[in-house]
């Protein structure tokens, strides 16, 4: 579904990503892991158009995403959440989600100006859909609360519901369980599994190994801006390069000749 | 009804000024609701005022046409300068738009053959009736009220809270900022055109920095959370100098002081439904 080919990104003299290539298969849960500062979030920023790559190609279903503004990329079917939550704090949960449907509401100026039936019908169905999405993440009961009053874990879930409201084909999750306790993690894991089962392709960045290994069908490992391994969770677990990247290598270990 | 006629005789100018100022406060509210601190509204008002006055005086245009010109000219200028300036944010945008305001003022000052230069334009026909101002205000309020309830109003709010997140919701951030800016310019121009045909005279000094701060004070004092705030702010800022006539010389100082006090103690302005409800709740308990 999503293909990165030889993508590189430099900030001045600092090379953040070099020749990054991988494919996120349609209908799967794909994970990108790597130590802090490996460049994972940069990958997301490149895909969503917040940054432009220095070189390489990014394709969604065979069409290049390069040179498009973030809102155009969203309209092509990519939604994301953020590592540091970016919900609209002063809005209600419902409004947060309805904002996500922005590009799917297509009434014209006379529609909203004179509150024509078409406008009312679309706004109504948007609110119903928003309630449904909030239901998916278990927040429908709080639909009219102000988002800022939510707990940290609930804010992450709201961000997830809001991302789904853009009707994405591909959902990018940037460290969805960062800062959550074990109970919240298990709960969110269930919700992500449910969402994946509904046919969304999911691409996540995560630090929590248990979470990644439990959810992802394929995993790529990024270290110092390069992909050092890609494969199934079992392959990744036993890959010596990955173990080295995460745990380091013992000095007195015998090196292969 | 005689008392009313007397009252109207004395105060009609003041009351209509409240209406004009309410339009101005609403014009800056539009950009503020999008998270943009654009300070060009005084200049847009000036462009509207001069365009409409020149249309009536030099070309004998009928009043509705002059008003339309007073709306169209600043809107077009806003579309032109919005491209480069709206990429700026925060205080940089404020500085760029203030700079633009100065450019407009100096241009008006120097285009003597058209604008009368420092002497201004005299003898503008007093075509503005009380119901013109009322109608303009009501129609503007209705449009903005409907706008707030549409996907555009939600987009403004989203951009105000977090422009990056808004763009990733599929909202064309720059286009929406431009819309708010141009619409605000049109409303300010309408206010200028109405005011010019009310006061008989306009001069370049009316549309300078002081007016810009006045407009901002009205919106911030009233509160930018809704449409009521700017109208309330305009009412207070217009009436205050009348109530405190003896302090007339300190008018701009007072406005500055109001801004400081409001920002410090009532960051959401006077009209903040949540806080009012809190106060009432506490009173009842």
Interface residues (C-beta under 8 A of the other chain):
Chain A: X48 X50 X69 X70 X71 X74 X75 X79 X80 X82 X86 X87 X88 X89 X90 X91 X95 X98 X99 X100 X102 X103 X105 X107 X111 X112 X113 X114 X115 X119 X162 X165 X166
Chain B: X143 X146 X147 X149 X150 X151 X152 X154 X155 X157 X158 X161 X162 X164 X165 X166 X167 X168 X169 X170 X171 X172 X173
